[in-house]
Amino acid sequence: MSTITPDTKLDIGHNDDPSSNYLTCSSGFLSWAFTLDHKRIGVMYLVGIFTSFFLGGLFALLLRIHLLMPNGLFPETWVNMNTYNQLFTLHGAVMTFLFIIPSVPAALGNFVLPLMVGAKDVAFPRMNLASFHLWVIGAIFFLIALFTTGLDTGWTFYTPYSIETQTNVIAATIGAFILGFSSIFTGLNFIVTVNTMRPPGMSWFKMPLFMWAIYATAIIQILATPVLGITLLLLMAERLLGIGVFDPSMGGDPVLYQHFFWFYSHPAVYIMILPAMGIMSELMSVYSRKPIFGYTFIAYSSIAIALLGFLVWGHHMFVSGQSPMAAVIFSGLTFSVSIPSAIKVFNWLATMYKGNINLATPMCYALSFIFLFAIGGLTGLFLGALATDIHLHDTYFVVAHFHYVMMGGTVIAFVGGLYHWWPKMFGVMYNEAWGRFFCLVVFIGFNLTFFPQFIMGSRGMPRRYATYDPEYQIFHQLSTLGAIVLGLGMVGAVAVLVWSLFNGRKAPANPWGAATLEWTCTSPPPFYNFEHAPHVGSPYDYSQLKYDPQVGGYVKDPNAKPASDHH
């Protein structure tokens, strides 16, 4: 096997035009739908994922509008109680399976990770394309469920109701099963890519922390997702054949379904948040102009979260009749898994300390993440503690906690990462002022939506109910107002990026002064990413870079002395 050195000229295929890049190398629908290029697959995932996000967001807005009044805004017209049940089910299912689980790994991970390792593509390009095709097929099955008899089980498909309901559970579970394979293919690809395609000089502890996070996520995807697949197959067999695994009338145990489901779905929470934490490690360092503080601790904490995440599923089931001993053990383990997350937050804050902070749009999203994720994490302590969880279980407190971690954490970091890598992905700069403005709108709208839910949840407002006592009305009205503001903010944030595609100025190769390898190629990257194999240095050493006003970005400083290893 030949060794690639920084002087090796890579074959760039049919891109003889020096201005050619992955966006322009070929055209037409088939050149995208059947491409093996990780960058195009990442862009297609991005379009599909954001389409799912706005569909799920539409369902959420309809829910919130219905909840403006204690008996529903239009109780006898456009939405009855069955429709409401279907709306919250499809909101949860679409947001979880179609949007948030694939969001960062499949869109940004696919695009950025091969560039970060200086490779031409992922290890298995055809498997990568297959994972996207499976995602599309899974999405089609969810649409079939939506447009036939709907789905009203809640996104968790809890038995015994999911066995008895007349809605289209089979189509939705087939969709989730197929999406599981898509997730496994993505994870397998990333593990092999990181293990086998790192360039000479990039040891494990010279990898960017985003790669550590994606690697830890991939471990969970491979180990946990098959459990969901088997569980959904059992549910389908139970519904179609009546085999009696979950049906108590046949000697089955419906709580067994909960154990199977949450054994996947709690690790899945870390599939959602770990890549977002990886993005945060990149943003905090780049926009503070400082090497990341505590690199080794952040790297190991990603692996610790991946492993400990498998041991805490029972905290979803404190009121389901498990033994007091099991409940105490799961509660203790739940507190233990918060420690690696706290390590990350303290290291990010230490990275900012005395840094030269650049409040660009991605950094505004990173600061939002710190604030919202801290609230989400700290409110999780009340749910992990047995005495308080008995009262708070299945109330709006849980809804607010979950959304502060998932929406306030994963989605905010995803948008921040998208703004960070957008110039690299599409070769254009967006309007910073509008980007920051819509970040503020999203921040205000988010808090207005979900903070009142903590209060009404602690006062006993159950989640998922279509009607409620009038004492909770003010909190629901604030929440609905916030949801509208949040929706407008997200539409605006995406509009700023789309507008830049047509009107943005050309992006330099390195607009932010980042030191990871993806910023050493042109923006957007050429078809095979690098014309020459890039030189590997410390991913967080900014002393080698200086701002060039003529270029409008950062270039290598020829007078800089090589820095010592910061790790």
ZAMARGU-4260 file (C-alpha; in steps of 0.2 Angstrom, whole numbers, plus 5000, padded with zeros to 4 digits):
<rodrens>
0) 5000/5000/5000 | 5008/5017/4995 | 5010/5030/5008 | 5002/5047/5005 | 5014/5062/5009
5) 5010/5080/5009 | 5018/5081/4992 | 5008/5067/4984 | 4997/5073/4970 | 4980/5065/4971
10) 4970/5059/4955 | 4956/5071/4953 | 4947/5061/4940 | 4937/5070/4927 | 4939/5088/4935
15) 4951/5095/4923 | 4943/5112/4925 | 4952/5120/4940 | 4936/5129/4945 | 4926/5112/4945
20) 4920/5106/4962 | 4909/5093/4969 | 4893/5103/4965 | 4897/5106/4947 | 4907/5091/4941
25) 4891/5083/4934 | 4873/5088/4933 | 4855/5080/4932 | 4844/5071/4944 | 4853/5054/4942
30) 4870/5061/4945 | 4864/5066/4963 | 4852/5051/4966 | 4865/5038/4963 | 4881/5048/4967
35) 4894/5039/4978 | 4902/5056/4983 | 4900/5058/5002 | 4898/5077/5000 | 4883/5075/4988
40) 4875/5062/5000 | 4877/5074/5014 | 4869/5088/5005 | 4854/5076/5000 | 4853/5070/5018
45) 4852/5089/5023 | 4838/5093/5012 | 4828/5077/5017 | 4832/5080/5036 | 4826/5098/5035
50) 4810/5093/5025 | 4806/5081/5040 | 4810/5095/5052 | 4798/5107/5045 | 4785/5093/5043
55) 4787/5088/5062 | 4787/5107/5066 | 4771/5110/5057 | 4763/5095/5068 | 4770/5104/5083
60) 4762/5121/5079 | 4745/5113/5075 | 4746/5105/5093 | 4751/5121/5101 | 4737/5130/5092
65) 4724/5117/5098 | 4730/5119/5116 | 4727/5138/5116 | 4710/5134/5125 | 4706/5122/5138
70) 4694/5112/5127 | 4704/5115/5111 | 4703/5130/5100 | 4691/5122/5087 | 4685/5107/5097
75) 4671/5102/5085 | 4679/5107/5068 | 4696/5104/5061 | 4703/5094/5075 | 4695/5081/5086
80) 4703/5071/5099 | 4709/5057/5088 | 4717/5069/5076 | 4726/5077/5091 | 4733/5060/5096
85) 4739/5057/5078 | 4747/5074/5078 | 4757/5072/5093 | 4762/5054/5088 | 4768/5059/5071
90) 4777/5075/5078 | 4787/5063/5089 | 4790/5049/5077 | 4795/5061/5062 | 4806/5072/5073
95) 4815/5057/5082 | 4817/5044/5068 | 4817/5055/5052 | 4826/5071/5059 | 4836/5071/5075
100) 4844/5053/5075 | 4851/5055/5057 | 4853/5075/5058 | 4871/5078/5063 | 4879/5061/5058
105) 4871/5059/5041 | 4871/5077/5035 | 4886/5086/5043 | 4896/5070/5048 | 4895/5063/5030
110) 4901/5079/5023 | 4914/5084/5035 | 4921/5068/5042 | 4931/5062/5027 | 4937/5080/5024
115) 4943/5080/5042 | 4953/5064/5040 | 4960/5071/5023 | 4952/5056/5013 | 4944/5056/4996
120) 4928/5048/5003 | 4921/5037/5017 | 4927/5019/5018 | 4912/5011/5009 | 4904/5024/4997
125) 4891/5012/4991 | 4885/5008/5008 | 4884/5026/5011 | 4872/5029/4996 | 4862/5013/5002
130) 4860/5021/5019 | 4852/5037/5011 | 4841/5026/5000 | 4835/5017/5015 | 4832/5033/5024
135) 4821/5039/5009 | 4811/5022/5009 | 4809/5023/5028 | 4802/5041/5026 | 4790/5034/5013
140) 4783/5021/5025 | 4780/5035/5038 | 4771/5045/5024 | 4760/5030/5020 | 4755/5029/5039
145) 4751/5048/5038 | 4740/5047/5023 | 4731/5031/5027 | 4723/5029/5044 | 4737/5039/5053
150) 4746/5033/5069 | 4740/5037/5087 | 4751/5026/5099 | 4763/5040/5103 | 4781/5039/5095
155) 4785/5025/5107 | 4773/5012/5100 | 4769/5006/5118 | 4760/4989/5120 | 4746/4984/5123
160) 4738/4999/5114 | 4749/4998/5099 | 4743/4980/5096 | 4724/4985/5098 | 4723/5002/5089
165) 4715/5003/5071 | 4728/5015/5065 | 4743/5010/5053 | 4755/5004/5066 | 4763/4991/5054
170) 4768/5005/5041 | 4776/5016/5054 | 4785/5001/5062 | 4792/4995/5045 | 4797/5013/5042
175) 4807/5014/5059 | 4814/4997/5056 | 4821/5002/5039 | 4828/5018/5046 | 4837/5008/5059
180) 4847/4999/5045 | 4851/5016/5038 | 4858/5021/5055 | 4868/5005/5056 | 4876/5008/5039
185) 4880/5026/5043 | 4888/5021/5060 | 4898/5006/5052 | 4905/5017/5038 | 4911/5030/5051
190) 4920/5017/5062 | 4929/5010/5048 | 4933/5027/5040 | 4941/5033/5057 | 4950/5017/5060
195) 4958/5014/5043 | 4958/5031/5033 | 4967/5043/5045 | 4982/5050/5037 | 5000/5048/5043
200) 5003/5059/5058 | 4985/5059/5064 | 4985/5048/5080 | 4970/5045/5090 | 4974/5060/5101
205) 4977/5072/5086 | 4959/5069/5079 | 4947/5083/5080 | 4934/5081/5094 | 4920/5080/5081
210) 4927/5064/5075 | 4928/5057/5093 | 4910/5061/5095 | 4904/5054/5078 | 4915/5038/5082
215) 4906/5036/5099 | 4889/5039/5091 | 4893/5026/5078 | 4897/5013/5092 | 4880/5016/5099
220) 4871/5015/5082 | 4879/4998/5079 | 4876/4990/5096 | 4859/4998/5101 | 4849/4999/5084
225) 4848/4980/5081 | 4838/4979/5098 | 4825/4991/5091 | 4824/4981/5075 | 4820/4965/5084
230) 4808/4974/5096 | 4798/4981/5081 | 4798/4964/5072 | 4791/4957/5088 | 4778/4970/5089
235) 4773/4967/5071 | 4772/4948/5074 | 4762/4951/5089 | 4750/4962/5079 | 4748/4951/5064
240) 4750/4933/5072 | 4746/4936/5090 | 4761/4926/5096 | 4758/4933/5114 | 4775/4940/5119
245) 4768/4957/5124 | 4749/4952/5126 | 4745/4949/5145 | 4729/4939/5140 | 4741/4926/5132
250) 4754/4926/5146 | 4764/4940/5138 | 4771/4955/5147 | 4768/4973/5140 | 4782/4980/5152
255) 4794/4969/5143 | 4791/4979/5127 | 4796/4995/5137 | 4812/4987/5143 | 4816/4982/5125
260) 4811/4999/5118 | 4821/5009/5130 | 4836/4998/5130 | 4838/5006/5112 | 4830/5022/5115
265) 4840/5029/5129 | 4856/5025/5120 | 4847/5034/5105 | 4846/5050/5116 | 4865/5049/5115
270) 4865/5046/5097 | 4856/5062/5096 | 4866/5073/5108 | 4884/5066/5106 | 4887/5073/5088
275) 4880/5090/5094 | 4893/5090/5108 | 4906/5086/5095 | 4901/5101/5085 | 4902/5112/5101
280) 4920/5107/5104 | 4924/5113/5087 | 4915/5129/5088 | 4921/5134/5106 | 4939/5132/5101
285) 4938/5140/5084 | 4928/5156/5089 | 4938/5158/5105 | 4954/5157/5096 | 4961/5145/5109
290) 4966/5127/5109 | 4952/5116/5117 | 4954/5115/5135 | 4955/5097/5142 | 4956/5088/5125
295) 4959/5071/5133 | 4945/5072/5145 | 4932/5078/5132 | 4938/5063/5120 | 4936/5050/5134
300) 4920/5058/5140 | 4912/5054/5123 | 4917/5036/5125 | 4911/5036/5143 | 4894/5043/5138
305) 4892/5030/5124 | 4895/5015/5136 | 4886/5022/5152 | 4871/5026/5141 | 4867/5008/5139
310) 4865/5006/5158 | 4851/5018/5162 | 4836/5013/5152 | 4826/5009/5168 | 4824/5027/5173
315) 4810/5028/5160 | 4801/5015/5170 | 4801/5021/5188 | 4782/5020/5189 | 4780/5004/5179
320) 4781/4992/5194 | 4800/4987/5194 | 4808/4982/5210 | 4814/4996/5222 | 4831/4989/5221
325) 4831/4990/5202 | 4824/5008/5203 | 4838/5013/5215 | 4852/5006/5204 | 4845/5014/5188
330) 4843/5031/5198 | 4862/5030/5203 | 4868/5025/5186 | 4857/5040/5179 | 4867/5052/5190
335) 4883/5044/5184 | 4880/5047/5166 | 4878/5066/5169 | 4896/5067/5174 | 4904/5065/5157
340) 4892/5078/5150 | 4897/5090/5164 | 4915/5088/5160 | 4912/5093/5143 | 4903/5109/5148
345) 4916/5114/5160 | 4930/5112/5147 | 4920/5122/5135 | 4918/5136/5147 | 4937/5135/5151
350) 4941/5136/5133 | 4932/5152/5132 | 4941/5159/5147 | 4953/5173/5141 | 4950/5168/5123
355) 4948/5181/5109 | 4930/5177/5107 | 4922/5180/5089 | 4903/5182/5091 | 4900/5175/5073
360) 4883/5167/5070 | 4890/5149/5074 | 4897/5155/5091 | 4880/5163/5095 | 4872/5146/5093
365) 4886/5138/5103 | 4882/5150/5118 | 4864/5147/5116 | 4868/5128/5117 | 4877/5130/5134
370) 4863/5140/5142 | 4849/5128/5135 | 4859/5112/5138 | 4863/5117/5156 | 4844/5119/5160
375) 4840/5103/5151 | 4854/5093/5160 | 4850/5100/5177 | 4831/5097/5176 | 4836/5079/5172
380) 4842/5077/5189 | 4825/5079/5196 | 4819/5066/5184 | 4833/5054/5189 | 4829/5056/5208
385) 4816/5043/5213 | 4806/5054/5225 | 4803/5069/5213 | 4801/5058/5197 | 4786/5049/5204
390) 4777/5066/5204 | 4784/5073/5188 | 4783/5057/5178 | 4772/5059/5162 | 4770/5078/5165
395) 4774/5093/5155 | 4790/5094/5165 | 4797/5079/5156 | 4792/5087/5139 | 4801/5102/5143
400) 4817/5093/5149 | 4817/5082/5134 | 4815/5097/5122 | 4828/5108/5131 | 4841/5094/5129
405) 4836/5088/5111 | 4829/5105/5103 | 4840/5116/5114 | 4855/5105/5113 | 4855/5095/5097
410) 4845/5106/5085 | 4854/5122/5091 | 4871/5114/5089 | 4866/5107/5072 | 4861/5124/5066
415) 4877/5131/5073 | 4887/5118/5064 | 4878/5121/5048 | 4882/5139/5049 | 4900/5135/5053
420) 4903/5123/5039 | 4891/5131/5026 | 4905/5141/5018 | 4914/5125/5015 | 4899/5115/5009
425) 4893/5128/4996 | 4907/5141/4994 | 4896/5156/4999 | 4896/5167/5014 | 4879/5172/5022
430) 4873/5188/5030 | 4881/5188/5048 | 4869/5201/5055 | 4853/5192/5049 | 4861/5176/5055
435) 4864/5183/5073 | 4846/5191/5073 | 4837/5174/5069 | 4848/5165/5082 | 4841/5178/5095
440) 4823/5175/5089 | 4826/5156/5090 | 4833/5158/5108 | 4819/5169/5114 | 4805/5158/5106
445) 4812/5142/5112 | 4813/5148/5130 | 4795/5155/5129 | 4789/5139/5122 | 4796/5127/5135
450) 4800/5136/5151 | 4782/5138/5155 | 4780/5119/5153 | 4792/5116/5168 | 4780/5126/5179
455) 4764/5118/5173 | 4772/5101/5174 | 4778/5103/5192 | 4760/5108/5195 | 4753/5092/5188
460) 4748/5095/5170 | 4750/5078/5162 | 4758/5077/5145 | 4749/5072/5129 | 4732/5078/5135
465) 4721/5086/5122 | 4711/5096/5136 | 4716/5103/5152 | 4710/5112/5168 | 4708/5131/5165
470) 4722/5135/5179 | 4735/5129/5166 | 4729/5140/5152 | 4741/5155/5154 | 4756/5143/5153
475) 4749/5135/5137 | 4746/5152/5129 | 4763/5157/5133 | 4770/5141/5126 | 4760/5143/5110
480) 4766/5161/5107 | 4783/5155/5110 | 4781/5141/5097 | 4776/5153/5084 | 4791/5164/5087
485) 4802/5149/5087 | 4795/5143/5071 | 4797/5160/5063 | 4815/5160/5069 | 4819/5143/5062
490) 4812/5148/5045 | 4822/5164/5046 | 4838/5155/5050 | 4836/5143/5036 | 4831/5157/5024
495) 4847/5166/5028 | 4857/5151/5022 | 4846/5148/5006 | 4847/5167/5002 | 4866/5166/5003
500) 4866/5152/4989 | 4860/5165/4977 | 4867/5181/4984 | 4881/5177/4995 | 4899/5183/4992
505) 4912/5169/4987 | 4919/5160/5003 | 4938/5159/5005 | 4945/5142/5009 | 4946/5146/5028
510) 4934/5160/5033 | 4935/5156/5052 | 4953/5153/5055 | 4950/5134/5060 | 4965/5122/5060
515) 4956/5106/5055 | 4960/5098/5038 | 4943/5102/5030 | 4948/5121/5029 | 4964/5117/5019
520) 4954/5113/5003 | 4945/5125/4992 | 4927/5131/4996 | 4917/5121/4990 | 4929/5106/4990
525) 4934/5098/4973 | 4927/5082/4968 | 4941/5071/4977 | 4942/5084/4991 | 4961/5087/4990
530) 4973/5090/4976 | 4988/5086/4987 | 4987/5076/5003 | 4985/5089/5017 | 4998/5091/5031
535) 4993/5085/5048 | 4996/5096/5063 | 4987/5099/5079 | 4968/5102/5075 | 4967/5116/5088
540) 4984/5125/5085 | 4979/5143/5078 | 4997/5150/5079 | 5001/5145/5061 | 4986/5155/5054
545) 4985/5174/5050 | 4970/5184/5043 | 4973/5190/5025 | 4961/5204/5021 | 4964/5202/5002
550) 4958/5184/5003 | 4944/5188/5016 | 4950/5173/5027 | 4964/5165/5035 | 4980/5158/5027
555) 4995/5149/5033 | 5008/5161/5041 | 5025/5158/5033 | 5034/5166/5048 | 5025/5156/5062
560) 5035/5145/5072 | 5029/5127/5074 | 5019/5126/5090 | 5022/5112/5103 | 5009/5099/5105
565) 4994/5105/5115 | 4988/5088/5120
</rodrens>
